[in-house]
């Protein structure tokens, strides 16, 4: 499991750990929007790192 997998699992666990028992549809929509923004940011950073690795010739990801 690499650091991105662990980050995803951490964010997913964290979201469910603090979620209240009852949420309104508006709160759920807002939470989904924030989650999408965070995951889009993580994915963009991963793509950037992959491009940098290809340019430098280092193609394997390093597990932390």
C-alpha positions in Angstrom: 0.0 0.0 0.0 1.5 3.3 -1.0 1.1 6.7 0.6 -1.8 7.7 -1.7 -3.8 4.6 -0.7 -3.2 5.3 3.0 -4.2 9.0 2.5 -7.4 7.9 0.8 -8.2 5.4 3.6 -7.4 8.0 6.3 -9.6 10.6 4.7 -12.4 8.1 4.3 -12.2 6.9 7.9 -11.9 10.4 9.2 -15.1 11.5 7.3 -17.2 8.7 8.8 -15.7 9.0 12.3 -16.9 12.6 12.7 -20.2 12.4 10.7 -23.2 13.1 12.9 -25.9 10.5 13.1 -28.4 12.7 11.3 -27.5 15.0 8.5 -29.6 17.1 6.3 -29.5 16.7 2.5 -27.8 20.1 2.2 -25.0 19.0 4.7 -24.5 15.8 2.7 -24.3 17.7 -0.6 -21.8 20.1 1.0 -19.7 17.3 2.4 -19.7 15.6 -1.0 -18.5 18.8 -2.7 -15.7 19.2 -0.2 -14.7 15.5 -0.6 -14.6 15.9 -4.4 -12.4 19.0 -4.2 -10.0 17.3 -1.8 -9.8 14.1 -3.9 -9.5 16.1 -7.2 -6.6 18.0 -5.6 -4.9 14.8 -4.5 -5.4 13.2 -8.0 -4.0 16.3 -9.7 -1.0 16.2 -7.4 -0.5 12.5 -8.1 -0.7 13.1 -11.9 1.9 16.0 -11.6 4.2 13.7 -9.6 3.8 10.9 -12.2 4.7 13.4 -15.0 7.7 14.5 -13.1 8.8 10.9 -12.6 8.4 10.2 -16.3 10.6 13.3 -17.1 13.3 12.2 -14.7 13.2 8.6 -15.7 12.1 7.4 -12.3 8.9 5.4 -13.1 8.3 3.5 -9.9 6.5 5.1 -7.0 8.3 4.9 -3.7 6.3 3.5 -0.8 6.7 5.4 2.4 
